[in-house]
Amino acid sequence: MKLAFRYAWRELRGGGIASLYQFRIVLACLALGVAAIALVGTLRASLTRGIAEQSAALLGGDLAIDGNAEPFPMALRQMLAQHGAQVSELVRMSSLIAAPNGERTLINLKAVDRLYPLKGAVRLSPAMSLSAALAGHGLVAEQIVLDRLRLTRGDIVKIGDASFHLSAALLSQPDATANLGLFGPTVLISSDDLAATHLVQPGALIDRSLRVSLPRGVPATTIAALIQQNFADQGYRVRTSNDDAPGVDRTIDQVSQFLTLVGLASLLVGGIGVAVGVEAWLAARARSIAILRCLGASAELIMAVYLLQCLALAGLGILAGLVVGGVVPWLAGDWLASLLPVPAHFGIYPEPLSLAAFYGVMTTLVFALAPLGRATALSGADLFRDATLPARAPPRSVLVLIIGLLVLVLVFVAVRTSGQSGLALGFAGGAAVTLLLFRLAGGALAGLAARLPRPRSIALRLGLAALHRPGADTRLMLTALGLGLTSLAAIVCTEANLRAIIASQIPAAAPSFYFIDIQPDQVDQFQTILARFSSVRDVTIVPNLRARIVAVDGIPAARFADNPQAGWAVRGDRGLTYAALPPNGTQLLQGSWWPADYDGKPLLSLDQGLAQGLGVGVGDVITVNVLGREIGLTIASTRRIEWRSLSMNYAMVASPGMLEGAPHSNIATLRSDASQDGAILRAVADALPNVTGIHVADILAAVAALVRKLATALAATGAIGLVSGGLVLAGAIAAGQQRRAREAVILKTLGATTGQIRLAFLVEFGAIGVVGGVLAAAIGSAASFAVVHRVMGEDWRATPEPLLATLAVSIAVTLAFGLLSTRGALSAPPAAFLRNE
Amino acid sequence: MLFQRKNRAHVTINSSTLLAAALNPLVIARGLTLTVPSDAGPVNILRGVDFSLNQGEAVGLVGPSGSGKTSLLMLLAGLERATSGSVSIAGTEITKLGEDALARFRRRQIGIVFQAFHLIPTMTALENVAVPMELAGDADAMDRAREALASVGLGHRLTHLPGQLSGGEQQRTALARAYAPRPRLLLADEPTGNLDQATGQMVIELMFEQQRSFGTTLLLITHDPAIAERCDRKCQMADGLLS
């Protein structure tokens, strides 16, 4: 072994920079894959630590109690006071803010008291305290509100019936991670000013919550348990700073697990680059190896000498990857923090870096051992012939066993660290099958090229021949293209399907507006306003009550909180309406609708999915709490509801009668022409300031923007694989470049024009590009089908544009490489090749 | 008869034809210089060479290594650009031609045989020989290539790759490739340099035989005085100049 180290060192010293240059593809492939894995791991560790450190600030207190529209009972406040707690209350609702010029935009209004925030900090621009900003009818709003309404500091704006002066832009606030911004950016006002807005009306869609700060020694979990125990019937959602983080953590874990797998896939593609690079590097050393063999070096010594060099050189690539993936987040921490919705503690985390290094070393070993094995097949006699690396050498069983074991270890670690073994195995299997399919396609393309009738054009003939001649790179180049291009195809195809689903299903049935919080005495005025607009049609106005399910056939609703189909309905308040006649398009699945003049005990028509989740049917009783009063609703029917249509619909529709007397507001939907939308919104808001109009097109635009962001993130992820594939493709082409240049020179000598040589190369690369693109589009479509149809349960449709785009990318990438390769080959000086060697 | 070509008369050149052709040079080179840059300053490889080759003539070019023989051959083949001077072949001044025009000119007019054979390793012997005729658009390229290989005794090696042929077989394939398109000028750069004496002798015999058969003008670079003596004329090159 000492001898192996000595020889390895001598060769490395002798090779110097040239060795690194020959190893460049290996270095780049390893650096990219390791950097991706190290980056994902470091970001994950940074976020987990950041969240753990600031969990109380994220929650806005040690404890958060999310209630409903009803004020919190005094008993609860007294209980908290007995434990020495400090309590801050905030009220949230959707509303409109009006600029001095009458322009309006939807906002998420948050009325806060003077203690807010108990934990964490509100950051404003210009910097000032929140209490100072909200004093004297002040208001702070996210910058996007200022931009949309072209507001500047000091402007007077209106919310409901109250006027406010804009004090500052809101940069950050505690408890903001869950707000995706779909229903408007956040605006903070003082709770002292809330009453003046007249937004708090009976039945209004508002949510109250408490943030609690506990004295030292009082555990939040104990208080949370007390609240759950003593106020079980209130349906409060109680979160502590300890259990709020796991939700975010889970999301981070899932995203980072997925990204780690993507990094691993890019390392897998890079592994092919490692094999190609190591082979080319060994080919350049075939003469040295033959000399060593001639002088008596054993095959084992040759393996040890060159494996050591391989690992030493690969170590540089792995190190580069670790530096990029581990140090860059630390250096760019401030910038990254500004992009992330949750706090992160950036630093150097040894654990993810070690894992990334492990993957790098294992990939090097798995992919370098085969060419190293072939190098040991060189004999001393090769020195007297052409000392070249044998194209095929009978695999030594020990080597095959070692490679197999290494692969098993790699898969085992990947599965264990991914957290989702099914996903990891599926991903690894999918990647392996994809690579295999591309390899088979390479063989099929070469076979087809060999069997095609001889074309008349020599350039065409030379191009086709290059696909199947001995030593052709067809399989390698197709495989290099494979994984990255396929993931890109799958992503664009899935995104196109999502867009198509949103475009085809939602807008056709969607109303133009939702108007919420219309008080019963405002309905006539509301309708009078609408009558002024010719394009207004399909106006539906229904009563809206806030109800909380407290029991299902006598079983406390809290038991269903974790039910995937029903949990959403038993957590907090739900909308409840009543109607004499079934809403348009109602599809009853069980039971029957009550008579139009029904006046008996309260009945209920329930969403079929919710009924299944709760395990109830016709005749069962759902007990709801409406404004503090419990009402038993007997299920008379179940309905199918198409939630995606965005038409107004309720999971629970009760029979009229008892509920008619309860205080409630109304919700209206209507359709109108886009040209009148602005005027309708202004007219309603001017006359009825407490009524909030939600413009559906804006929400859809926000959804579309979210989908776009998601698609961009996924495309960027897919691009890592494509870049790895590009590197391998470059490596494969570089390895064959000398052969191409030599052939080009001989062809030129024999009378081939540059055009003919270029065309021959383009035929070769073009054929690979076309086959690669078609296959990637096909496999990508299949993957997209699995995601859209199997996972999301949606109808999948073939989308030609993204598939054509994939084909175009494939052809463009291969032709670009082909043109570069051709330029290099054509610019090779003939004399250098043709002079006597 | 070495080449059995359809619609093409077999030509035998006798000494009187050669004499007549001597009055009509096929290749005329005037004031050829070739200077290449190097770290140690410009290197003058050719320093003003005036040279001509008459039609059907076989000329042996001899001289020590580094005297500029191969460079002169490269300039005559249009594979390298002269720093100054001109080369005219069959009335065409090739020093004024572009890359592609030169390539097209070579297809019909010039055959080249290298010491290192320079066959395309991924093509069979038959395909290698057919390439220049295919490039010229000859419909019968394959048939002629087959005949050419048979004429050098390789009719049984048509589908072999260069790596499967011995050195002598490879050079015979290269010779067949050079002669098959019937070039007017054949340039050979030490064609026996990589071969043993017996094999080299066989290749040289074939080369002269075909040169005589087709009346091809031959410029042969060699270190072997015996081979040079077999040429009609012998030129000595030293230090970038012809003497």
Interface residues (C-beta under 8 A of the other chain):
Chain A: I458 R461 A465 A466 R469 P470 G471 A472 R739 R742 E743 I746 L747 K748 T749 L750 G751 A752 T753 T754 G755 Q756 P830 A831 F833 L834 R835 N836 E837
Chain B: T70 S71 M74 A77 L79 E80 E99 D100 A103 R104 F105 R106 R107 R108 I112 F114 Q115 A116 H118 L119 I120 P121 T122 M123 E127 V131 P132 E134 L135 A136 G137 L161 R177 D189 E190 G193
